[in-house]
């Protein structure tokens, strides 16, 4: 199982370990070294309260 979070870490998630990871070429992702992975929605678990999800 893989765990991650949004940039401020208030909202966290769990997902299966990705088989493939891609690299975005936008300036922000390049600067912070972000990588992207995908999974079926039913295997993704969002952790956090409703308050954390609203800005």
N, CA, C and O atoms as a Tripos MOL2 file, in Angstrom:
@<TRIPOS>MOLECULE
protein
  220   219    55     0     0
PROTEIN
NO_CHARGES

@<TRIPOS>ATOM
      1 N           0.8410   -1.1730    0.0000 N.3       1 UNK1
      2 CA          0.0000    0.0000    0.0000 C.3       1 UNK1
      3 C           0.8900    1.2410    0.0000 C.2       1 UNK1
      4 O           1.9160    1.2870    0.6780 O.2       1 UNK1
      5 N           0.4830    2.2280   -0.7610 N.am      2 UNK2
      6 CA          1.2180    3.4790   -0.8990 C.3       2 UNK2
      7 C           0.4170    4.5700   -0.1870 C.2       2 UNK2
      8 O          -0.8080    4.6060   -0.3070 O.2       2 UNK2
      9 N           1.0820    5.4520    0.5460 N.am      3 UNK3
     10 CA          0.4180    6.5730    1.1940 C.3       3 UNK3
     11 C           1.0320    7.8770    0.7020 C.2       3 UNK3
     12 O           2.2340    7.9540    0.4510 O.2       3 UNK3
     13 N           0.1970    8.8940    0.5670 N.am      4 UNK4
     14 CA          0.6670   10.1930    0.1160 C.3       4 UNK4
     15 C          -0.2340   11.2870    0.6440 C.2       4 UNK4
     16 O          -1.1550   11.0270    1.4180 O.2       4 UNK4
     17 N           0.0350   12.5150    0.2210 N.am      5 UNK5
     18 CA         -0.7560   13.6430    0.7080 C.3       5 UNK5
     19 C          -0.7290   14.7830   -0.3000 C.2       5 UNK5
     20 O           0.0270   14.7810   -1.2710 O.2       5 UNK5
     21 N          -1.5920   15.7590   -0.0190 N.am      6 UNK6
     22 CA         -1.5520   16.9950   -0.7910 C.3       6 UNK6
     23 C          -0.3310   17.7920   -0.3390 C.2       6 UNK6
     24 O           0.3890   17.3750    0.5680 O.2       6 UNK6
     25 N          -0.1060   18.9210   -0.9640 N.am      7 UNK7
     26 CA          1.0820   19.7240   -0.6850 C.3       7 UNK7
     27 C           1.1680   20.1430    0.7890 C.2       7 UNK7
     28 O           2.2560   20.1190    1.3650 O.2       7 UNK7
     29 N           0.0460   20.5270    1.4100 N.am      8 UNK8
     30 CA          0.0680   20.9750    2.8120 C.3       8 UNK8
     31 C          -0.0520   19.8120    3.7980 C.2       8 UNK8
     32 O           0.0650   20.0180    5.0060 O.2       8 UNK8
     33 N          -0.2820   18.5970    3.3020 N.am      9 UNK9
     34 CA         -0.3740   17.3650    4.0810 C.3       9 UNK9
     35 C          -1.6080   17.2590    4.9730 C.2       9 UNK9
     36 O          -1.6630   16.3640    5.8170 O.2       9 UNK9
     37 N          -2.5950   18.1340    4.8190 N.am     10 UNK10
     38 CA         -3.8260   18.0260    5.6130 C.3      10 UNK10
     39 C          -4.7200   16.9140    5.0940 C.2      10 UNK10
     40 O          -5.4700   16.3100    5.8610 O.2      10 UNK10
     41 N          -4.6490   16.6420    3.8090 N.am     11 UNK11
     42 CA         -5.4390   15.5690    3.2080 C.3      11 UNK11
     43 C          -4.4820   14.4740    2.7670 C.2      11 UNK11
     44 O          -3.5430   14.7250    2.0110 O.2      11 UNK11
     45 N          -4.7220   13.2660    3.2380 N.am     12 UNK12
     46 CA         -3.8530   12.1390    2.9270 C.3      12 UNK12
     47 C          -4.6550   11.0930    2.1610 C.2      12 UNK12
     48 O          -5.8850   11.1300    2.1350 O.2      12 UNK12
     49 N          -3.9400   10.1600    1.5390 N.am     13 UNK13
     50 CA         -4.6120    9.0960    0.7990 C.3      13 UNK13
     51 C          -3.8120    7.8160    0.8830 C.2      13 UNK13
     52 O          -2.6230    7.8160    1.2040 O.2      13 UNK13
     53 N          -4.5040    6.7110    0.5820 N.am     14 UNK14
     54 CA         -3.8740    5.4010    0.4440 C.3      14 UNK14
     55 C          -4.3010    4.8320   -0.8970 C.2      14 UNK14
     56 O          -5.4420    5.0050   -1.3250 O.2      14 UNK14
     57 N          -3.3800    4.1570   -1.5470 N.am     15 UNK15
     58 CA         -3.6410    3.5320   -2.8440 C.3      15 UNK15
     59 C          -2.6870    2.3520   -2.9970 C.2      15 UNK15
     60 O          -1.6660    2.2860   -2.3130 O.2      15 UNK15
     61 N          -3.0160    1.4220   -3.8910 N.am     16 UNK16
     62 CA         -2.0940    0.3130   -4.1190 C.3      16 UNK16
     63 C          -0.7780    0.8240   -4.6970 C.2      16 UNK16
     64 O          -0.7490    1.8470   -5.3810 O.2      16 UNK16
     65 N           0.2940    0.1170   -4.4240 N.am     17 UNK17
     66 CA          1.5930    0.4930   -4.9540 C.3      17 UNK17
     67 C           1.5180    0.5250   -6.4770 C.2      17 UNK17
     68 O           1.1260   -0.4650   -7.0960 O.2      17 UNK17
     69 N           1.8900    1.6500   -7.0880 N.am     18 UNK18
     70 CA          1.7440    1.7700   -8.5440 C.3      18 UNK18
     71 C           2.7140    0.8610   -9.3020 C.2      18 UNK18
     72 O           3.8450    0.6280   -8.8760 O.2      18 UNK18
     73 N           2.2340    0.3630  -10.4270 N.am     19 UNK19
     74 CA          3.0850   -0.4270  -11.3200 C.3      19 UNK19
     75 C           3.8670    0.4730  -12.2590 C.2      19 UNK19
     76 O           4.9330    0.1000  -12.7490 O.2      19 UNK19
     77 N           3.3280    1.6690  -12.5080 N.am     20 UNK20
     78 CA          3.9710    2.6120  -13.4140 C.3      20 UNK20
     79 C           3.8200    4.0180  -12.8480 C.2      20 UNK20
     80 O           2.7590    4.3750  -12.3370 O.2      20 UNK20
     81 N           4.8740    4.8100  -12.9370 N.am     21 UNK21
     82 CA          4.8700    6.1910  -12.4720 C.3      21 UNK21
     83 C           5.3340    7.0580  -13.6340 C.2      21 UNK21
     84 O           6.2790    6.7060  -14.3410 O.2      21 UNK21
     85 N           4.6660    8.1940  -13.8300 N.am     22 UNK22
     86 CA          5.0500    9.0940  -14.9180 C.3      22 UNK22
     87 C           5.5430   10.4140  -14.3510 C.2      22 UNK22
     88 O           5.2810   10.7530  -13.1970 O.2      22 UNK22
     89 N           6.2550   11.1430  -15.1830 N.am     23 UNK23
     90 CA          6.8180   12.4280  -14.7960 C.3      23 UNK23
     91 C           6.1610   13.5240  -15.6160 C.2      23 UNK23
     92 O           6.1440   13.4720  -16.8460 O.2      23 UNK23
     93 N           5.6190   14.5210  -14.9180 N.am     24 UNK24
     94 CA          5.0110   15.6810  -15.5870 C.3      24 UNK24
     95 C           6.1240   16.6380  -16.0070 C.2      24 UNK24
     96 O           7.1570   16.7120  -15.3400 O.2      24 UNK24
     97 N           5.9300   17.3680  -17.0950 N.am     25 UNK25
     98 CA          6.9670   18.2890  -17.5480 C.3      25 UNK25
     99 C           6.6110   19.7570  -17.3090 C.2      25 UNK25
    100 O           7.2490   20.6420  -17.8800 O.2      25 UNK25
    101 N           5.5860   20.0350  -16.4630 N.am     26 UNK26
    102 CA          5.2860   21.4410  -16.1520 C.3      26 UNK26
    103 C           6.3610   21.9750  -15.2040 C.2      26 UNK26
    104 O           7.0730   21.1950  -14.5710 O.2      26 UNK26
    105 N           6.4810   23.2840  -15.1050 N.am     27 UNK27
    106 CA          7.5630   23.8740  -14.3150 C.3      27 UNK27
    107 C           7.4450   23.5510  -12.8320 C.2      27 UNK27
    108 O           8.4640   23.3330  -12.1770 O.2      27 UNK27
    109 N           6.2280   23.5130  -12.2790 N.am     28 UNK28
    110 CA          6.0860   23.2130  -10.8440 C.3      28 UNK28
    111 C           6.5020   21.7730  -10.5500 C.2      28 UNK28
    112 O           7.3270   21.5330   -9.6690 O.2      28 UNK28
    113 N           5.9350   20.8200  -11.2810 N.am     29 UNK29
    114 CA          6.2720   19.4060  -11.0490 C.3      29 UNK29
    115 C           7.7550   19.1540  -11.2630 C.2      29 UNK29
    116 O           8.3660   18.3710  -10.5370 O.2      29 UNK29
    117 N           8.3270   19.8060  -12.2440 N.am     30 UNK30
    118 CA          9.7560   19.6530  -12.4990 C.3      30 UNK30
    119 C          10.5780   20.1940  -11.3360 C.2      30 UNK30
    120 O          11.5710   19.5860  -10.9360 O.2      30 UNK30
    121 N          10.1690   21.3290  -10.7980 N.am     31 UNK31
    122 CA         10.9050   21.9600   -9.6980 C.3      31 UNK31
    123 C          10.8440   21.1260   -8.4180 C.2      31 UNK31
    124 O          11.8470   21.0010   -7.7160 O.2      31 UNK31
    125 N           9.6720   20.5530   -8.1060 N.am     32 UNK32
    126 CA          9.5290   19.7920   -6.8470 C.3      32 UNK32
    127 C           9.7590   18.3000   -7.0330 C.2      32 UNK32
    128 O           9.7560   17.5540   -6.0540 O.2      32 UNK32
    129 N           9.9580   17.8520   -8.2560 N.am     33 UNK33
    130 CA         10.2270   16.4390   -8.5070 C.3      33 UNK33
    131 C           8.9870   15.5640   -8.4060 C.2      33 UNK33
    132 O           9.0910   14.3840   -8.0720 O.2      33 UNK33
    133 N           7.8160   16.1240   -8.6900 N.am     34 UNK34
    134 CA          6.5600   15.3780   -8.5790 C.3      34 UNK34
    135 C           6.4780   14.2500   -9.5990 C.2      34 UNK34
    136 O           6.9970   14.3590  -10.7100 O.2      34 UNK34
    137 N           5.8320   13.1870   -9.2110 N.am     35 UNK35
    138 CA          5.5680   12.0500  -10.0920 C.3      35 UNK35
    139 C           4.0880   11.7140   -9.9930 C.2      35 UNK35
    140 O           3.4630   11.9860   -8.9680 O.2      35 UNK35
    141 N           3.5170   11.1290  -11.0370 N.am     36 UNK36
    142 CA          2.0990   10.8070  -11.1050 C.3      36 UNK36
    143 C           1.8980    9.3070  -11.2740 C.2      36 UNK36
    144 O           2.6280    8.6480  -12.0150 O.2      36 UNK36
    145 N           0.8960    8.7780  -10.5750 N.am     37 UNK37
    146 CA          0.5360    7.3720  -10.7000 C.3      37 UNK37
    147 C          -0.9880    7.2820  -10.6720 C.2      37 UNK37
    148 O          -1.6560    8.1690  -10.1410 O.2      37 UNK37
    149 N          -1.5260    6.2270  -11.2360 N.am     38 UNK38
    150 CA         -2.9720    6.0730  -11.3490 C.3      38 UNK38
    151 C          -3.3970    4.7160  -10.8160 C.2      38 UNK38
    152 O          -2.6340    3.7500  -10.8470 O.2      38 UNK38
    153 N          -4.6510    4.6600  -10.3170 N.am     39 UNK39
    154 CA         -5.2220    3.3950   -9.8580 C.3      39 UNK39
    155 C          -6.7390    3.4620  -10.0440 C.2      39 UNK39
    156 O          -7.2960    4.5490  -10.1980 O.2      39 UNK39
    157 N          -7.4080    2.3050  -10.0310 N.am     40 UNK40
    158 CA         -8.8710    2.3140  -10.1290 C.3      40 UNK40
    159 C          -9.4770    3.0450   -8.9220 C.2      40 UNK40
    160 O          -8.9770    2.9080   -7.8050 O.2      40 UNK40
    161 N         -10.5400    3.8130   -9.1370 N.am     41 UNK41
    162 CA        -11.1430    4.5890   -8.0490 C.3      41 UNK41
    163 C         -11.5330    3.7540   -6.8230 C.2      41 UNK41
    164 O         -11.4380    4.2380   -5.6950 O.2      41 UNK41
    165 N         -11.9650    2.5200   -7.0320 N.am     42 UNK42
    166 CA        -12.3910    1.7080   -5.8850 C.3      42 UNK42
    167 C         -11.2180    1.2200   -5.0410 C.2      42 UNK42
    168 O         -11.4240    0.6550   -3.9670 O.2      42 UNK42
    169 N          -9.9900    1.4310   -5.5120 N.am     43 UNK43
    170 CA         -8.8020    1.0500   -4.7510 C.3      43 UNK43
    171 C          -8.1230    2.2630   -4.0980 C.2      43 UNK43
    172 O          -7.0660    2.1290   -3.4800 O.2      43 UNK43
    173 N          -8.7290    3.4290   -4.2370 N.am     44 UNK44
    174 CA         -8.1850    4.6740   -3.6920 C.3      44 UNK44
    175 C          -8.9750    5.0590   -2.4530 C.2      44 UNK44
    176 O         -10.2050    5.1000   -2.4950 O.2      44 UNK44
    177 N          -8.2810    5.3450   -1.3350 N.am     45 UNK45
    178 CA         -8.9420    5.7460   -0.0930 C.3      45 UNK45
    179 C          -8.4650    7.1290    0.3040 C.2      45 UNK45
    180 O          -7.2740    7.3570    0.5160 O.2      45 UNK45
    181 N          -9.4140    8.0490    0.4020 N.am     46 UNK46
    182 CA         -9.1170    9.4130    0.8070 C.3      46 UNK46
    183 C          -9.2280    9.4980    2.3220 C.2      46 UNK46
    184 O         -10.2490    9.1150    2.8940 O.2      46 UNK46
    185 N          -8.1820   10.0000    2.9740 N.am     47 UNK47
    186 CA         -8.1490   10.1080    4.4310 C.3      47 UNK47
    187 C          -8.2140   11.5780    4.8280 C.2      47 UNK47
    188 O          -7.4440   12.3910    4.3170 O.2      47 UNK47
    189 N          -9.0970   11.9140    5.7080 N.am     48 UNK48
    190 CA         -9.2330   13.2990    6.1620 C.3      48 UNK48
    191 C         -10.6920   13.6200    6.3880 C.2      48 UNK48
    192 O         -11.5740   12.8710    5.9680 O.2      48 UNK48
    193 N         -10.9440   14.7200    7.0450 N.am     49 UNK49
    194 CA        -12.3150   15.1300    7.3200 C.3      49 UNK49
    195 C         -12.8290   16.0070    6.1930 C.2      49 UNK49
    196 O         -12.0480   16.5000    5.3780 O.2      49 UNK49
    197 N         -14.1330   16.2020    6.1450 N.am     50 UNK50
    198 CA        -14.7260   17.0740    5.1450 C.3      50 UNK50
    199 C         -14.1620   18.4830    5.1960 C.2      50 UNK50
    200 O         -13.9890   19.1290    4.1620 O.2      50 UNK50
    201 N         -13.8790   18.9540    6.3920 N.am     51 UNK51
    202 CA        -13.3260   20.3010    6.5730 C.3      51 UNK51
    203 C         -11.9650   20.4230    5.8800 C.2      51 UNK51
    204 O         -11.6500   21.4670    5.3080 O.2      51 UNK51
    205 N         -11.1660   19.3650    5.9300 N.am     52 UNK52
    206 CA         -9.8480   19.3880    5.3020 C.3      52 UNK52
    207 C          -9.9230   19.4600    3.7790 C.2      52 UNK52
    208 O          -8.9820   19.9170    3.1300 O.2      52 UNK52
    209 N         -11.0360   19.0120    3.2100 N.am     53 UNK53
    210 CA        -11.1630   18.9550    1.7600 C.3      53 UNK53
    211 C         -11.6460   20.2680    1.1480 C.2      53 UNK53
    212 O         -11.6140   20.4310   -0.0720 O.2      53 UNK53
    213 N         -12.0860   21.1900    1.9740 N.am     54 UNK54
    214 CA        -12.6280   22.4730    1.4800 C.3      54 UNK54
    215 C         -11.6300   23.5800    1.7850 C.2      54 UNK54
    216 O         -11.1440   23.7030    2.9090 O.2      54 UNK54
    217 N         -11.3320   24.3860    0.7660 N.am     55 UNK55
    218 CA        -10.3920   25.4820    0.9980 C.3      55 UNK55
    219 C         -11.1220   26.7730    1.2670 C.2      55 UNK55
    220 O         -10.4890   27.8060    1.4850 O.2      55 UNK55
@<TRIPOS>BOND
     1     1     2 1
     2     2     3 1
     3     3     4 2
     4     3     5 am
     5     5     6 1
     6     6     7 1
     7     7     8 2
     8     7     9 am
     9     9    10 1
    10    10    11 1
    11    11    12 2
    12    11    13 am
    13    13    14 1
    14    14    15 1
    15    15    16 2
    16    15    17 am
    17    17    18 1
    18    18    19 1
    19    19    20 2
    20    19    21 am
    21    21    22 1
    22    22    23 1
    23    23    24 2
    24    23    25 am
    25    25    26 1
    26    26    27 1
    27    27    28 2
    28    27    29 am
    29    29    30 1
    30    30    31 1
    31    31    32 2
    32    31    33 am
    33    33    34 1
    34    34    35 1
    35    35    36 2
    36    35    37 am
    37    37    38 1
    38    38    39 1
    39    39    40 2
    40    39    41 am
    41    41    42 1
    42    42    43 1
    43    43    44 2
    44    43    45 am
    45    45    46 1
    46    46    47 1
    47    47    48 2
    48    47    49 am
    49    49    50 1
    50    50    51 1
    51    51    52 2
    52    51    53 am
    53    53    54 1
    54    54    55 1
    55    55    56 2
    56    55    57 am
    57    57    58 1
    58    58    59 1
    59    59    60 2
    60    59    61 am
    61    61    62 1
    62    62    63 1
    63    63    64 2
    64    63    65 am
    65    65    66 1
    66    66    67 1
    67    67    68 2
    68    67    69 am
    69    69    70 1
    70    70    71 1
    71    71    72 2
    72    71    73 am
    73    73    74 1
    74    74    75 1
    75    75    76 2
    76    75    77 am
    77    77    78 1
    78    78    79 1
    79    79    80 2
    80    79    81 am
    81    81    82 1
    82    82    83 1
    83    83    84 2
    84    83    85 am
    85    85    86 1
    86    86    87 1
    87    87    88 2
    88    87    89 am
    89    89    90 1
    90    90    91 1
    91    91    92 2
    92    91    93 am
    93    93    94 1
    94    94    95 1
    95    95    96 2
    96    95    97 am
    97    97    98 1
    98    98    99 1
    99    99   100 2
   100    99   101 am
   101   101   102 1
   102   102   103 1
   103   103   104 2
   104   103   105 am
   105   105   106 1
   106   106   107 1
   107   107   108 2
   108   107   109 am
   109   109   110 1
   110   110   111 1
   111   111   112 2
   112   111   113 am
   113   113   114 1
   114   114   115 1
   115   115   116 2
   116   115   117 am
   117   117   118 1
   118   118   119 1
   119   119   120 2
   120   119   121 am
   121   121   122 1
   122   122   123 1
   123   123   124 2
   124   123   125 am
   125   125   126 1
   126   126   127 1
   127   127   128 2
   128   127   129 am
   129   129   130 1
   130   130   131 1
   131   131   132 2
   132   131   133 am
   133   133   134 1
   134   134   135 1
   135   135   136 2
   136   135   137 am
   137   137   138 1
   138   138   139 1
   139   139   140 2
   140   139   141 am
   141   141   142 1
   142   142   143 1
   143   143   144 2
   144   143   145 am
   145   145   146 1
   146   146   147 1
   147   147   148 2
   148   147   149 am
   149   149   150 1
   150   150   151 1
   151   151   152 2
   152   151   153 am
   153   153   154 1
   154   154   155 1
   155   155   156 2
   156   155   157 am
   157   157   158 1
   158   158   159 1
   159   159   160 2
   160   159   161 am
   161   161   162 1
   162   162   163 1
   163   163   164 2
   164   163   165 am
   165   165   166 1
   166   166   167 1
   167   167   168 2
   168   167   169 am
   169   169   170 1
   170   170   171 1
   171   171   172 2
   172   171   173 am
   173   173   174 1
   174   174   175 1
   175   175   176 2
   176   175   177 am
   177   177   178 1
   178   178   179 1
   179   179   180 2
   180   179   181 am
   181   181   182 1
   182   182   183 1
   183   183   184 2
   184   183   185 am
   185   185   186 1
   186   186   187 1
   187   187   188 2
   188   187   189 am
   189   189   190 1
   190   190   191 1
   191   191   192 2
   192   191   193 am
   193   193   194 1
   194   194   195 1
   195   195   196 2
   196   195   197 am
   197   197   198 1
   198   198   199 1
   199   199   200 2
   200   199   201 am
   201   201   202 1
   202   202   203 1
   203   203   204 2
   204   203   205 am
   205   205   206 1
   206   206   207 1
   207   207   208 2
   208   207   209 am
   209   209   210 1
   210   210   211 1
   211   211   212 2
   212   211   213 am
   213   213   214 1
   214   214   215 1
   215   215   216 2
   216   215   217 am
   217   217   218 1
   218   218   219 1
   219   219   220 2
@<TRIPOS>SUBSTRUCTURE
     1 UNK1         2 RESIDUE 1 A UNK
     2 UNK2         6 RESIDUE 1 A UNK
     3 UNK3        10 RESIDUE 1 A UNK
     4 UNK4        14 RESIDUE 1 A UNK
     5 UNK5        18 RESIDUE 1 A UNK
     6 UNK6        22 RESIDUE 1 A UNK
     7 UNK7        26 RESIDUE 1 A UNK
     8 UNK8        30 RESIDUE 1 A UNK
     9 UNK9        34 RESIDUE 1 A UNK
    10 UNK10       38 RESIDUE 1 A UNK
    11 UNK11       42 RESIDUE 1 A UNK
    12 UNK12       46 RESIDUE 1 A UNK
    13 UNK13       50 RESIDUE 1 A UNK
    14 UNK14       54 RESIDUE 1 A UNK
    15 UNK15       58 RESIDUE 1 A UNK
    16 UNK16       62 RESIDUE 1 A UNK
    17 UNK17       66 RESIDUE 1 A UNK
    18 UNK18       70 RESIDUE 1 A UNK
    19 UNK19       74 RESIDUE 1 A UNK
    20 UNK20       78 RESIDUE 1 A UNK
    21 UNK21       82 RESIDUE 1 A UNK
    22 UNK22       86 RESIDUE 1 A UNK
    23 UNK23       90 RESIDUE 1 A UNK
    24 UNK24       94 RESIDUE 1 A UNK
    25 UNK25       98 RESIDUE 1 A UNK
    26 UNK26      102 RESIDUE 1 A UNK
    27 UNK27      106 RESIDUE 1 A UNK
    28 UNK28      110 RESIDUE 1 A UNK
    29 UNK29      114 RESIDUE 1 A UNK
    30 UNK30      118 RESIDUE 1 A UNK
    31 UNK31      122 RESIDUE 1 A UNK
    32 UNK32      126 RESIDUE 1 A UNK
    33 UNK33      130 RESIDUE 1 A UNK
    34 UNK34      134 RESIDUE 1 A UNK
    35 UNK35      138 RESIDUE 1 A UNK
    36 UNK36      142 RESIDUE 1 A UNK
    37 UNK37      146 RESIDUE 1 A UNK
    38 UNK38      150 RESIDUE 1 A UNK
    39 UNK39      154 RESIDUE 1 A UNK
    40 UNK40      158 RESIDUE 1 A UNK
    41 UNK41      162 RESIDUE 1 A UNK
    42 UNK42      166 RESIDUE 1 A UNK
    43 UNK43      170 RESIDUE 1 A UNK
    44 UNK44      174 RESIDUE 1 A UNK
    45 UNK45      178 RESIDUE 1 A UNK
    46 UNK46      182 RESIDUE 1 A UNK
    47 UNK47      186 RESIDUE 1 A UNK
    48 UNK48      190 RESIDUE 1 A UNK
    49 UNK49      194 RESIDUE 1 A UNK
    50 UNK50      198 RESIDUE 1 A UNK
    51 UNK51      202 RESIDUE 1 A UNK
    52 UNK52      206 RESIDUE 1 A UNK
    53 UNK53      210 RESIDUE 1 A UNK
    54 UNK54      214 RESIDUE 1 A UNK
    55 UNK55      218 RESIDUE 1 A UNK
